[in-house]
Amino acid sequence: MSRKANTHGGGAKTNENGLLFEQSTSLVDSLINAGFTVKNDEVFSDGKLLGYTYNKFKFYKHFLSKKGINYKDYNSKRWLPDDVFINEINKTVYIIEKKFQNSSGSVDEKLATFKFKTYEYEKLLNPIGYKIQYIYLLSSNWFKQKKYDDYFTYMELHNCPYYFDELPLSAIGL
């Protein structure tokens, strides 16, 4: 999933920039560009269903609820993933969290929350037999600074892959 250049400023536009980064790193677009067929959130290769792609509320409405999972039975709050790929071949749900930053701020601290969120997603997915893999997709223009090395070491220690600007489809089992 490649990233289109973001030419907007920070400050008051931080949330807007983050949303632009999320939109410019579309999983669906990347799948289609790689030759997969995506129809109604279903991902196919040569006519074979490989999985599903959702984001935010769709993950709950179109996947979990259809599997009989009411998040309120497992979590006190609904987590809204930026992108999700449900790989039906290896029964793994890949949560792709996208973070854009161009100045110091709260995103720094959010990088360390993956362990808790993985725990929350495991509670939802274990009853239906799916594994969880949390992945970060980060903007390289900010996160490739030395001050993030401890975060990356922590992620590596706890099996949380991270990528800059582009997510290789092999990271989601394709």
C-alpha positions as a printed NumPy array, in Angstrom:
array([[  0.   ,   0.   ,   0.   ],
       [  1.912,   3.024,  -1.184],
       [  1.517,   6.525,   0.077],
       [  0.802,   9.604,  -2.009],
       [  2.72 ,  12.711,  -0.944],
       [  1.011,  14.887,   1.653],
       [  1.668,  18.566,   1.042],
       [ -0.487,  20.   ,   3.83 ],
       [  0.834,  21.631,   6.978],
       [  0.557,  20.58 ,  10.623],
       [ -0.734,  22.45 ,  13.664],
       [ -4.464,  23.055,  13.335],
       [ -4.539,  20.642,  10.383],
       [ -3.039,  17.701,  12.255],
       [ -6.26 ,  15.658,  12.281],
       [ -6.906,  16.537,   8.648],
       [ -3.362,  15.448,   7.739],
       [ -3.831,  12.182,   9.578],
       [ -7.044,  11.53 ,   7.687],
       [ -5.338,  12.364,   4.404],
       [ -2.563,   9.911,   5.231],
       [ -5.152,   7.232,   6.017],
       [ -6.927,   7.892,   2.719],
       [ -3.715,   7.986,   0.687],
       [ -2.712,   4.547,   1.997],
       [ -5.87 ,   2.703,   0.965],
       [ -5.661,  -1.067,   1.374],
       [ -8.382,  -1.594,  -1.227],
       [ -6.488,   0.476,  -3.811],
       [ -3.286,  -1.437,  -3.062],
       [ -5.021,  -4.793,  -3.453],
       [ -6.571,  -3.783,  -6.766],
       [ -3.246,  -2.367,  -8.015],
       [ -1.589,  -5.688,  -7.123],
       [ -4.06 ,  -7.601,  -9.307],
       [ -6.554,  -8.79 ,  -6.704],
       [-10.283,  -8.379,  -7.249],
       [-12.166,  -6.526,  -4.51 ],
       [-15.946,  -6.642,  -4.638],
       [-18.236,  -5.715,  -1.739],
       [-15.309,  -5.892,   0.708],
       [-14.41 ,  -9.412,  -0.474],
       [-10.897, -10.023,  -1.831],
       [-10.385, -12.611,  -4.563],
       [ -7.508, -14.029,  -6.561],
       [ -8.358, -16.09 ,  -9.633],
       [-11.942, -16.358,  -8.386],
       [-10.906, -17.75 ,  -4.986],
       [-12.004, -15.861,  -1.883],
       [ -8.927, -14.872,   0.141],
       [-10.521, -12.621,   2.711],
       [-12.267,  -9.371,   3.514],
       [-11.194,  -5.779,   3.892],
       [-12.947,  -3.341,   6.207],
       [-12.306,  -0.194,   8.158],
       [-13.71 ,   1.535,  11.228],
       [-17.336,   0.532,  11.92 ],
       [-17.59 ,  -1.903,   8.992],
       [-15.371,  -4.362,  10.862],
       [-18.058,  -4.64 ,  13.545],
       [-21.105,  -4.464,  11.301],
       [-19.973,  -6.674,   8.42 ],
       [-17.684,  -9.153,  10.141],
       [-18.038,  -9.477,  13.895],
       [-21.831,  -9.179,  14.036],
       [-22.189, -11.734,  11.222],
       [-20.032, -14.102,  13.293],
       [-22.335, -13.594,  16.298],
       [-19.93 , -11.337,  18.193],
       [-21.375,  -8.368,  20.055],
       [-18.363,  -6.312,  21.091],
       [-20.141,  -5.22 ,  24.294],
       [-19.921,  -8.807,  25.528],
       [-16.105,  -8.602,  25.38 ],
       [-14.965,  -4.969,  25.357],
       [-16.139,  -1.902,  27.229],
       [-15.55 ,   0.224,  24.136],
       [-15.489,  -0.229,  20.39 ],
       [-12.046,   0.152,  18.801],
       [-12.084,   1.627,  15.305],
       [ -9.243,   0.256,  13.182],
       [ -8.003,   2.306,  10.249],
       [ -7.892,  -0.774,   8.018],
       [ -8.552,  -4.455,   8.584],
       [ -7.754,  -7.43 ,   6.408],
       [ -9.343, -10.715,   7.425],
       [ -7.3  , -13.469,   5.829],
       [ -9.557, -16.5  ,   5.473],
       [ -6.656, -18.707,   4.397],
       [ -4.687, -18.4  ,   7.656],
       [ -7.637, -17.252,   9.84 ],
       [ -5.816, -14.085,  10.896],
       [ -7.27 , -10.621,  11.342],
       [ -4.702,  -7.956,  10.489],
       [ -5.395,  -4.645,  12.216],
       [ -3.562,  -1.882,  10.341],
       [ -3.169,   1.267,  12.383],
       [ -1.985,   4.271,  10.384],
       [ -0.12 ,   7.105,  12.07 ],
       [  0.871,  10.358,  10.448],
       [  2.87 ,  12.974,  12.32 ],
       [  4.737,  16.088,  11.296],
       [  5.326,  17.68 ,  14.716],
       [  5.525,  16.538,  18.345],
       [  2.219,  15.396,  19.75 ],
       [  0.079,  12.647,  21.202],
       [  0.709,  10.151,  18.397],
       [  4.056,   9.438,  20.039],
       [  2.37 ,   7.861,  23.038],
       [ -0.139,   5.965,  20.898],
       [  2.662,   3.857,  19.434],
       [  2.959,   1.977,  22.723],
       [ -0.755,   1.058,  22.96 ],
       [ -0.683,  -1.878,  20.532],
       [ -0.253,  -4.456,  23.271],
       [ -3.427,  -3.389,  25.064],
       [ -5.382,  -3.13 ,  21.819],
       [ -4.162,  -6.558,  20.728],
       [ -5.495,  -7.908,  24.033],
       [ -8.863,  -6.239,  23.368],
       [ -9.079,  -7.628,  19.826],
       [ -8.071, -11.108,  21.044],
       [-11.104, -11.121,  23.345],
       [-13.32 , -10.49 ,  20.31 ],
       [-11.648, -12.947,  17.955],
       [-10.726, -15.938,  20.11 ],
       [-14.337, -17.182,  20.366],
       [-14.52 , -17.471,  16.566],
       [-11.06 , -18.969,  16.09 ],
       [ -9.188, -16.073,  14.476],
       [ -5.706, -14.884,  15.377],
       [ -4.846, -11.19 ,  15.558],
       [ -1.887,  -9.314,  14.128],
       [ -1.563,  -5.631,  14.922],
       [  0.494,  -3.63 ,  12.397],
       [  1.552,   0.008,  12.272],
       [  1.848,   1.956,   9.04 ],
       [  3.8  ,   5.114,   9.804],
       [  4.694,   8.252,   7.887],
       [  8.429,   8.111,   7.28 ],
       [  8.891,  11.867,   7.17 ],
       [  8.41 ,  11.946,  10.953],
       [  8.801,   8.482,  12.455],
       [ 12.213,   7.626,  11.02 ],
       [ 13.823,   9.735,  13.729],
       [ 16.197,   8.246,  16.278],
       [ 13.884,   9.277,  19.125],
       [ 11.519,   6.455,  18.08 ],
       [ 14.113,   3.677,  18.331],
       [ 12.866,   2.565,  21.756],
       [  9.316,   2.277,  20.414],
       [ 10.521,   0.16 ,  17.495],
       [ 12.556,  -2.091,  19.781],
       [  9.475,  -2.552,  21.982],
       [  7.327,  -3.363,  18.934],
       [  9.838,  -5.919,  17.716],
       [ 10.015,  -7.553,  21.174],
       [  6.248,  -7.935,  21.213],
       [  5.638,  -9.025,  17.611],
       [  4.129,  -5.791,  16.306],
       [  5.393,  -5.171,  12.78 ],
       [  5.707,  -1.6  ,  11.567],
       [  6.24 ,  -0.178,   8.108],
       [  6.89 ,   3.254,   6.688],
       [  4.589,   4.752,   4.038],
       [  3.937,   1.421,   2.319],
       [  2.604,  -1.892,   3.571],
       [  3.894,  -4.944,   1.701],
       [  0.98 ,  -7.274,   1.035],
       [  3.09 , -10.135,   2.376],
       [  2.57 ,  -8.507,   5.796],
       [ -1.094,  -9.552,   5.604],
       [ -0.41 , -13.045,   4.309],
       [ -0.797, -12.316,   0.585]])
